[in-house]
């Protein structure tokens, strides 16, 4: 044998001998002798008690389940029994976590490259009590001593492939969230295939398209406690092996939980758990009001009737713009209305943002009432509203939650394709674009289809200031009278229309407060209609029924024109001009309605046309509260009033302003134009002389 070969043989023999000696030493060494030193060093590094109280050993074993050369070569397995980790000094509880046993395999060769590779760690009966105080101190934050910015970062790299676990317990007590929850985890009697629970959900389809398959459900868990002060209960199932190294390996999750009156059910997968990378879930969500989701999720949604939704939730938790959540292709119900669409929520800065498009094919008009607190006291209580509508108060007093408006931005479109309502309510459809920007809420536009025409409005509410500032512009065009009152037979041949404009601005944190401080005006024209006591019955206007009976008896009367110009100042709506030109008389209405006190006081004065005589010899009044108005006959004779003759001088400007609302009606003449032209010139209408 040549000299080089002898040297090589000696080197290989020495290395082999060293390996054998190392294996023998590792296998025969009493590792419990290093426990005191190990416990002391770890406790010193963590600044809290750490101890391996049971046996510490190293065993050599092969990994036949991994295949390849791992199946034939034995590797060291470290085993430690009865491990405890204490709490920091500020905690009243001595112990944070414990393990009955921890076992992991260490790959020796990567150590030569300063790479600690642990393909898998098995935890037996883990138990942990996580705690956070109101000042933000948390026992899962470890004090590792002062950081030396000048020190070189460690060249050692830790790489853990997967975590396997046994039954265990986790307690979570967070004073900042007012949350105390206990979670118990137990092995299932028999593993459950992922598809058995996920079925053909979008989350399961996504796995099939990617060519991946989730592991079986191996453990079940139960959770009980309180979250943000609300009682929380939940059950669920998870897989048995959390793959940290392979970000593509899906970890199965199934949860059924409730918090207060809100219930959620999810089934799907978690991928890239090391970075909490992505969730792909089939989500069912239900509750008494969408507004109740805010304290649970931080997402600002309006108050609503009871709801339920079912859709596909995809969460990407490490996007550059912030964690994103997409709830796609969901279907559901809000009250008795259907709801469909897509929503996206991004935890961006300086505020998170909600965006999306929603559609309702059949929207019940009554389901819109909670948006402004106009539902009944019983319905408000059922959805958890604090304020109850006072008895006898008509305008909603429930306060807008402007603090929530400042917590999130939004850009959402909503379309109600068909509005289901009472036959006497001629609203057909709805579209609105809701924009929420740092406490400023815009509905631009808020559009209703009404009686063959359109009601366009632009609503701006500034929740940045206290009290809330609100502005509204409304435009009604082309309301067909025969559609406005579809059950009133005499109107079915009418070509008349209603057109109007309104502008309002006020301050206050409720609809009642905004109207009680409102300034603005309202203008309206109606031409070529008909009126009777029956119409008042259809509209539910008992006071109108009384007035019509006093003036016209039981007859149906043709309306040539109705014109109104009402000024509003500090919540008091006063008539500048309010006149009805009928085939038998011109009727003038004077007075005001106070939105602050919800009281009205109007005088109704009819003037006969030609030589036709009324049995009515005195003006009428309508006064009282909005909720309970009353009508009667005033003691002042009509002849002493001279209503129309005296008032004409004061209506020149209002009449001129109302002419802008006169719209062409095909070949049919608009009978409001001649009436307003005469009033504009300060003349008594010819029909009255």
C-alpha positions in Angstrom: 0.0 0.0 0.0 1.4 3.4 -1.0 2.1 6.0 1.6 -0.8 8.3 0.5 -3.3 5.5 0.7 -2.0 4.5 4.2 -2.5 8.2 5.3 -6.0 8.3 3.8 -6.9 5.0 5.5 -5.6 6.2 8.9 -7.6 9.5 8.6 -10.8 7.6 7.6 -10.2 5.1 10.5 -9.7 7.9 13.0 -12.9 9.7 11.8 -14.9 6.4 11.9 -13.5 5.8 15.4 -14.5 9.3 16.5 -18.0 8.8 15.1 -18.3 5.5 16.9 -17.0 7.0 20.2 -19.4 10.0 19.7 -22.3 7.7 19.1 -21.4 5.6 22.1 -20.9 8.6 24.3 -24.2 10.1 23.2 -26.0 6.8 23.8 -24.5 6.0 27.2 -24.0 9.5 28.7 -26.3 10.4 31.6 -27.8 13.6 30.2 -29.6 14.2 33.5 -26.2 15.4 34.8 -26.4 18.5 32.6 -29.9 19.4 33.6 -29.0 21.7 36.5 -26.6 23.7 34.3 -29.1 23.7 31.4 -32.0 24.8 33.6 -29.9 27.6 35.1 -28.6 28.9 31.7 -32.1 28.9 30.1 -33.6 30.6 33.2 -30.9 33.2 33.2 -31.4 33.9 29.4 -35.2 34.1 29.7 -35.3 36.0 33.0 -37.8 33.6 34.3 -37.8 30.0 35.8 -37.3 27.1 33.4 -36.9 23.5 34.4 -36.7 20.0 33.0 -38.1 18.2 36.0 -38.1 14.7 34.5 -35.8 12.5 32.5 -33.5 14.0 29.8 -32.1 11.5 27.3 -30.9 11.0 23.8 -31.8 7.9 21.7 -30.8 6.8 18.3 -33.6 6.0 15.9 -34.3 5.7 12.2 -37.2 7.6 10.4 -38.8 5.0 8.1 -41.8 7.2 7.4 -39.6 9.9 5.8 -38.1 7.5 3.1 -34.7 7.9 1.5 -31.5 7.6 3.5 -33.3 8.8 6.6 -35.0 5.4 6.7 -31.7 3.6 7.1 -29.5 5.8 9.0 -30.3 6.3 12.7 -30.3 9.9 14.0 -30.3 11.3 17.6 -33.6 11.9 19.2 -33.7 14.2 22.2 -36.4 13.5 24.8 -37.2 15.6 27.8 -40.0 14.9 30.3 -42.0 17.2 32.6 -40.9 20.7 31.4 -42.1 23.9 33.1 -41.7 27.5 32.2 -42.5 30.2 34.8 -44.1 33.6 34.4 -42.3 37.0 34.7 -42.1 38.5 38.2 -45.1 40.8 37.6 -47.6 37.9 37.1 -49.6 36.6 40.1 -49.5 33.1 38.6 -46.2 31.2 39.0 -46.3 29.1 35.8 -46.9 30.0 32.2 -46.5 26.7 30.4 -45.8 23.0 30.9 -45.1 19.9 28.8 -45.4 16.3 29.8 -42.8 15.4 27.1 -41.0 17.0 24.2 -39.3 14.9 21.6 -37.4 16.1 18.5 -34.8 14.8 16.0 -31.7 16.9 15.3 -30.0 16.6 12.0 -26.2 16.5 12.8 -24.7 17.3 9.4 -26.2 20.7 8.9 -24.6 21.7 12.2 -21.3 21.9 10.3 -22.8 24.8 8.4 -24.3 26.4 11.6 -27.7 25.4 10.6 -29.9 23.8 13.3 -32.4 21.6 11.5 -35.2 20.0 13.5 -37.4 18.2 11.0 -40.2 17.6 13.6 -41.0 18.3 17.2 -43.6 16.3 19.1 -45.3 17.9 22.1 -47.1 15.7 24.6 -49.9 17.3 26.7 -48.9 20.9 26.3 -50.5 23.4 28.7 -50.2 27.2 28.5 -51.7 30.2 30.3 -51.3 33.3 28.2 -51.8 36.6 30.0 -51.7 40.3 29.1 -52.3 43.2 31.5 -54.1 46.5 30.8 -50.7 48.3 30.5 -49.8 45.9 27.6 -47.3 43.7 29.4 -47.7 40.1 28.2 -46.1 36.9 29.4 -45.4 35.7 25.9 -43.0 38.6 25.5 -39.6 37.5 26.7 -37.0 39.8 28.3 -33.7 38.7 26.6 -31.7 41.6 28.0 -30.5 44.8 26.4 -29.9 44.7 22.6 -26.4 45.4 21.4 -26.8 47.2 18.1 -23.1 46.9 17.5 -23.0 43.2 17.9 -22.9 41.0 14.8 -26.1 39.0 14.2 -25.8 35.3 14.9 -24.8 33.1 12.0 -26.8 30.2 13.4 -30.1 29.5 11.7 -33.0 27.5 13.3 -35.2 25.6 11.0 -38.2 23.6 12.3 -40.0 21.5 9.8 -43.2 20.5 11.6 -44.9 20.4 15.0 -46.9 17.4 16.1 -49.0 17.7 19.3 -51.1 15.7 21.6 -54.1 16.7 23.8 -53.5 19.9 25.6 -54.9 23.1 27.1 -54.5 26.8 26.5 -55.8 29.6 28.7 -56.0 33.2 27.4 -56.5 36.1 29.7 -56.2 39.6 28.0 -57.2 42.6 30.0 -56.8 44.9 27.0 -59.5 43.0 25.1 -61.6 42.1 28.2 -61.2 38.5 27.1 -60.8 35.3 29.1 -61.0 32.0 27.1 -60.1 28.4 27.9 -59.4 26.0 25.1 -59.2 22.2 25.5 -57.7 20.0 22.8 -58.3 16.2 22.6 -57.5 13.6 19.9 -60.5 12.4 17.8 -61.4 8.8 18.2 -60.8 8.4 14.5 -59.4 10.8 11.9 -61.9 12.6 9.7 -61.0 13.3 6.0 -60.9 16.9 5.1 -63.5 16.5 2.3 -65.9 15.0 4.8 -66.4 18.4 6.3 -65.3 20.8 3.5 -67.5 19.1 0.9 -67.5 21.0 -2.4 -66.9 24.4 -0.8 -64.8 27.0 -2.6 -62.0 26.3 -0.1 -62.0 22.6 -1.1 -62.1 23.5 -4.8 -59.2 25.8 -4.4 -57.1 22.9 -3.1 -58.1 20.7 -6.0 -57.2 23.4 -8.5 -53.7 23.8 -6.8 -53.2 20.0 -6.8 -52.9 19.9 -3.0 -54.6 17.8 -0.4 -55.1 18.7 3.2 -54.4 16.2 6.0 -57.2 14.5 8.0 -58.7 16.2 11.0 -57.0 14.6 14.0 -57.9 16.7 17.0 -61.1 18.3 18.4 -61.2 21.3 20.6 -63.7 23.2 22.8 -63.5 26.9 23.8 -65.4 28.6 26.5 -65.2 32.1 28.1 -65.7 35.7 27.2 -64.4 37.9 24.3 -64.6 41.6 24.7 -67.2 41.1 27.5 -69.4 38.8 25.4 -69.9 35.1 26.2 -67.9 33.0 23.8 -68.3 29.3 23.1 -66.9 27.2 20.3 -66.0 23.7 19.0 -63.9 22.6 16.2 -61.4 20.3 14.6 -57.8 20.6 13.4 -55.1 18.5 11.9 -52.4 16.7 13.9 -49.3 18.0 12.2 -48.5 21.7 11.7 -46.1 22.0 8.8 -43.8 25.0 9.3 -41.2 24.3 6.7 -43.5 23.6 3.7 -45.7 26.7 3.2 -47.7 24.8 0.6 -48.9 22.1 3.0 -52.4 23.0 4.0 -53.4 22.6 7.7 -57.1 21.8 8.1 -59.3 24.0 10.3 -63.0 23.7 11.2 -64.6 26.0 13.8 -68.2 26.6 15.0 -68.3 29.4 17.5 -70.6 32.1 18.9 -69.9 35.4 20.6 -73.0 37.0 22.1 -75.7 36.9 19.4 -73.2 36.4 16.6 -72.5 32.9 15.2 -69.7 31.9 12.8 -68.9 28.6 11.2 -65.8 28.0 9.1 -64.1 25.1 7.4 -61.0 25.3 5.3 -57.2 25.5 5.5 -54.3 27.5 6.9 -51.2 27.6 4.8 -47.7 28.9 5.7 -48.5 28.8 9.5 -45.0 30.0 10.4 -45.9 33.4 9.1 -49.7 33.0 9.5 -49.6 33.4 5.7 -53.1 32.6 4.3 -56.5 31.3 5.3 -58.8 29.8 2.7 -62.2 29.2 4.4 -65.9 28.6 3.7 -67.5 31.1 6.1 -71.1 31.1 7.4 -72.0 34.2 9.5 -75.2 35.1 11.2 -76.5 37.4 14.0 -79.1 39.8 15.2 -77.6 42.9 13.6 -74.6 43.7 11.3 -73.7 46.5 13.6 -72.9 44.0 16.4 -69.8 42.9 14.3 -67.9 46.1 15.1 -66.8 45.2 18.7 -65.8 41.8 17.5 -64.0 42.6 14.2 -63.5 46.3 14.1 -65.5 46.4 10.8 -68.0 49.3 10.7 -71.3 48.1 9.3 -74.8 49.6 9.7 -77.4 48.3 12.1 -79.8 45.8 10.4 -82.4 43.2 11.0 -81.2 39.6 11.7 -78.9 38.4 9.0 -77.1 35.3 7.7 -74.4 34.9 5.0 -72.6 32.1 3.4 -69.4 32.6 1.2 -65.7 32.1 0.5 -63.2 33.9 2.8 -59.6 34.3 1.7 -57.2 36.0 4.1 -53.7 37.0 3.2 -52.1 38.2 6.4 -48.7 39.6 5.1 -49.6 41.8 2.2 -47.5 44.9 1.8 -50.5 47.2 2.1 -51.7 45.3 5.2 -53.5 42.1 6.0 -56.4 41.6 3.5 -59.6 39.6 3.8 -61.8 38.9 0.8 -65.4 37.6 1.3 -66.3 36.5 -2.2 -69.4 35.3 -3.9 -71.4 35.3 -0.7 -75.1 34.9 -0.5 -77.4 35.6 2.4 -80.4 37.4 3.9 -80.8 40.6 5.9 -84.2 40.5 7.5 -86.5 39.2 4.7 -84.3 40.6 1.9 -81.7 38.6 0.0 -78.1 39.9 -0.3 -75.2 38.9 -2.6 -71.8 40.2 -3.5 -68.1 40.6 -2.8 -66.4 42.5 0.0 -62.8 43.2 0.7 -61.3 44.5 4.0 -57.6 45.6 4.1 -55.9 46.5 7.4 -54.2 49.5 5.7 -52.8 52.7 7.3 -53.8 55.2 8.6 -57.2 53.3 8.7 -58.4 50.0 7.4 -60.8 50.1 4.4 -63.8 48.1 3.4 -64.8 48.0 -0.3 -67.1 46.0 -2.5 -70.3 45.6 -4.4 -73.6 44.3 -3.0 -76.8 43.4 -4.7 -80.3 42.6 -3.4 -82.7 41.1 -5.9 -85.7 41.5 -3.6 -85.3 44.2 -1.0 -88.0 44.7 1.6 -88.4 48.4 2.3 -89.0 47.7 6.0 -85.5 46.2 6.2 -84.0 49.7 5.6 -85.6 51.2 8.7 -82.7 50.2 11.2 -80.3 52.2 9.1 -81.7 55.4 10.6 -83.1 53.9 13.8 -86.7 53.9 12.4 -87.6 50.4 13.4 -89.8 49.6 16.3 -88.7 49.6 20.0 -89.0 45.8 20.0 -86.9 45.5 16.9 -84.3 47.9 18.3 -84.1 45.9 21.5 -83.7 42.6 19.5 -80.7 44.0 17.6 -79.1 45.3 20.8 -79.7 49.0 20.4 -79.2 51.1 23.6 -81.7 53.9 22.8 -85.4 53.3 22.6 -87.8 55.5 20.7 -89.8 57.6 23.2 -93.6 57.1 23.1 -95.2 59.7 20.8 -92.0 60.7 19.1 -92.1 60.1 15.4 -88.6 61.2 14.2 -85.9 58.6 15.0 -83.8 59.5 18.1 -81.3 56.7 17.9 -77.8 58.2 17.7 -75.4 57.6 14.8 -72.2 55.8 16.0 -69.8 58.4 14.6 -66.9 57.0 16.6 -67.1 53.9 14.4 -67.0 56.1 11.3 -63.6 57.4 12.3 -62.2 53.9 12.8 -62.5 52.7 9.2 -62.9 53.9 5.6 -65.2 52.4 3.1 -66.2 52.4 -0.6 -69.2 50.2 -1.2 -71.9 50.2 -3.9 -75.3 48.7 -3.2 -78.1 48.0 -5.6 -81.6 46.9 -4.7 -83.0 45.7 -8.0 -86.6 45.3 -6.8 -88.1 46.8 -3.6 -90.9 44.8 -2.0 -93.3 47.1 -0.2 -96.9 47.8 0.4 -99.0 48.4 -2.7 -99.6 52.0 -1.8 -95.8 52.7 -1.6 -94.6 53.2 -5.2 -90.8 52.7 -4.6 -89.4 50.3 -7.2 -85.5 50.1 -6.9 -82.5 51.6 -5.1 -78.9 52.4 -5.8 -76.3 54.0 -3.6 -72.6 54.5 -3.4 -71.4 54.7 0.2 -68.0 56.4 0.8 -66.7 56.7 4.3 -63.5 58.7 4.7 -62.1 59.5 8.1 -65.5 60.0 9.8 -67.1 61.7 6.8 -70.0 59.6 5.4 -71.2 60.3 1.8 -74.1 58.7 0.0 -73.4 60.0 -3.5 -75.9 59.2 -4.9 -78.7 57.7 -3.0 -81.2 57.0 -5.7 -84.7 55.5 -5.6 -87.0 54.7 -8.5 -90.4 56.1 -7.6 -93.7 55.9 -9.5 -92.0 55.8 -13.0 -89.7 58.7 -12.0 -86.5 59.1 -9.9 -85.6 60.5 -6.5 -81.9 61.5 -6.6 -80.3 62.6 -3.4 -76.8 63.4 -2.2 -76.3 62.9 1.6 -73.2 64.2 3.4 -72.7 63.5 7.1 -69.5 64.8 8.8 -68.8 62.7 11.8 -65.4 64.3 12.4 -67.1 67.0 14.5 -69.4 66.9 17.5 -72.3 67.2 17.0 -72.6 65.6 13.6 -73.0 68.0 10.6 -75.4 66.9 7.9 -76.3 68.2 4.4 -78.8 66.7 2.0 -79.9 67.6 -1.6 -82.9 65.9 -3.0 -84.4 66.1 -6.5 -87.7 64.4 -7.5 -88.5 64.2 -11.2 -91.2 62.6 -13.2 -93.3 60.9 -10.4 -96.3 59.7 -12.4 -99.5 60.3 -10.3 -101.2 57.2 -11.7 -98.3 55.1 -10.3 -97.9 57.2 -7.2 -101.4 56.1 -6.2 -101.9 52.9 -8.1 -105.0 51.8 -6.2 -106.9 55.1 -6.7 -109.1 54.5 -9.7 -109.7 58.2 -10.8 -105.9 58.7 -11.1 -105.3 55.9 -13.5 -106.1 58.1 -16.6 -104.0 61.0 -15.3 -101.0 62.3 -17.1 -100.0 64.4 -14.1 -96.6 64.4 -12.5 -94.9 65.4 -9.3 -91.6 67.2 -9.4 -89.7 68.7 -6.4 -86.4 69.9 -4.9 -85.2 70.1 -1.4 -82.0 71.3 0.4 -81.4 70.7 4.1 -78.5 71.3 6.4 -78.4 70.6 10.2 -76.4 69.4 13.2 -77.1 66.6 15.6 -76.3 62.9 16.1 -79.7 61.5 15.1 -82.4 62.0 12.4 -84.5 63.9 15.0 -81.6 66.2 16.0 -80.6 66.9 12.4 -84.1 67.9 11.4 -84.7 69.8 14.6 -81.8 72.2 13.7 -82.3 72.1 9.9 -82.1 75.0 7.6 -83.1 74.9 3.9 -86.2 74.8 1.7 -88.6 72.5 -0.1 -90.3 73.1 -3.4 -92.9 70.8 -5.0 -95.3 70.9 -8.0 -98.2 68.5 -8.8 -100.3 68.9 -12.0 -103.3 67.2 -13.3 -104.4 65.0 -10.5 -107.5 64.0 -8.5 -108.3 63.9 -4.8 -111.0 62.5 -2.6 -111.7 61.1 0.9 -111.0 57.7 -0.5 -107.5 58.8 -1.6 -106.8 60.1 2.0 -107.9 56.7 3.3 -105.5 54.9 0.9 -102.6 57.2 2.0 -103.5 56.7 5.7 -104.2 60.4 6.2 -107.1 60.6 8.6 -106.7 64.3 9.0 -106.7 64.7 5.3 -109.9 62.7 5.2 -111.6 65.1 7.5 -110.4 68.2 5.6 -111.6 66.8 2.2 -114.9 65.9 3.7 -115.4 69.4 5.1 -114.5 71.2 1.8 -115.8 68.9 -0.9 -118.0 66.4 0.9 -117.7 62.8 -0.5 -116.9 63.9 -4.1 -113.8 63.3 -6.1 -112.2 66.6 -7.2 -109.8 67.2 -10.0 -106.6 69.0 -9.1 -105.3 71.3 -11.8 -102.2 72.2 -9.9 -100.7 71.9 -6.4 -97.7 74.1 -5.6 -95.6 74.3 -2.4 -92.6 76.5 -1.4 -91.6 75.8 2.2 -88.7 77.5 4.0 -87.0 75.8 6.9 -85.0 77.7 9.5 -83.7 76.2 12.8 -86.0 73.2 12.4 -89.2 75.3 11.8 -90.8 74.7 8.3 -93.0 77.6 7.3 -95.1 78.0 4.2 -94.0 80.7 1.7 -96.6 79.3 -0.8 -98.8 76.3 -0.5 -101.8 76.3 -2.8 -104.1 73.8 -4.5 -106.0 74.8 -7.6 -108.9 72.5 -8.0 -111.9 72.5 -10.4 -114.1 73.9 -7.6 -111.8 76.1 -5.5 -108.4 77.4 -4.8 -107.2 76.2 -1.4 -104.5 78.0 0.5 -102.5 76.5 3.3 -100.6 78.7 5.8 -98.6 77.7 8.9 -95.6 75.8 10.1 -94.3 72.5 11.3 -91.7 72.4 14.1 -89.3 69.4 13.7 -87.7 70.2 17.1 -90.9 69.9 19.1 -92.7 67.7 16.5 -95.7 70.0 16.5 -97.7 71.6 13.6 -100.1 74.4 13.2 -101.7 75.0 9.7 -104.7 77.0 8.5 -106.6 75.8 5.4 -108.6 78.4 3.5 -110.7 77.5 0.5 -111.9 80.1 -2.0 -114.8 79.1 -4.3 -114.6 79.5 -8.0 -117.3 81.5 -9.8 -120.7 81.5 -8.0 -120.3 78.0 -6.5 -121.1 78.1 -2.8 -119.5 76.1 0.0 -121.3 74.9 3.0 -118.0 75.6 4.8 -118.1 79.2 6.2 -114.9 79.3 8.2 -111.2 78.2 7.6 -110.0 74.8 8.8 -107.0 74.1 11.1 -104.7 71.2 11.4 -102.6 71.3 14.6 -101.0 69.0 17.2 -98.1 66.6 17.2 -96.7 64.7 14.2 -97.8 61.5 15.8 -101.3 62.7 16.7 -102.5 65.6 14.6 -106.1 66.9 14.9 -108.3 69.0 12.6 -111.2 71.4 13.1 -113.0 74.5 12.0 -111.8 77.9 13.1 -114.2 80.5 14.5 -113.1 83.2 12.0 -115.5 83.5 9.0 -114.1 83.1 5.5 -115.3 86.5 4.4 -113.2 88.2 7.0 -110.1 86.4 5.9 -109.8 87.2 2.2 -107.1 84.6 2.1 -105.9 84.4 -1.5 -106.6 88.1 -2.3 -104.4 89.3 0.6 -101.6 86.7 0.3 -100.8 87.1 -3.4 -98.4 90.0 -2.9 -96.2 87.8 -0.7 -96.0 84.9 -3.1 -94.5 86.6 -6.2 -91.0 85.3 -5.5 -92.0 81.8 -4.5 -94.2 81.5 -7.6 -91.3 82.5 -9.8 -89.0 80.0 -8.2 -91.5 77.1 -8.7 -91.8 77.7 -12.4 -88.4 76.0 -12.8 -90.1 72.7 -11.7 -92.7 72.9 -14.5 -91.8 69.9 -16.7 -93.2 69.1 -20.2 -95.8 66.3 -20.1 -95.9 65.3 -23.8 -98.9 66.8 -25.5 -100.8 67.3 -22.3 -100.7 71.0 -21.1 -99.2 71.6 -17.6 -101.8 73.5 -15.7 -99.4 74.7 -13.1 -97.7 77.1 -15.5 -100.7 79.6 -16.0 -101.4 79.5 -12.2 -97.8 80.3 -11.3 -97.4 82.9 -14.1 -100.4 84.9 -12.7 -99.0 84.6 -9.2 -95.6 85.7 -10.4 -97.2 88.9 -11.7 -98.9 89.5 -8.4 -102.4 88.8 -9.8 -105.3 86.8 -8.5 -105.7 83.7 -10.6 -108.5 84.2 -13.2 -110.4 81.2 -12.0 -110.8 82.8 -8.6 -112.4 86.1 -9.7 
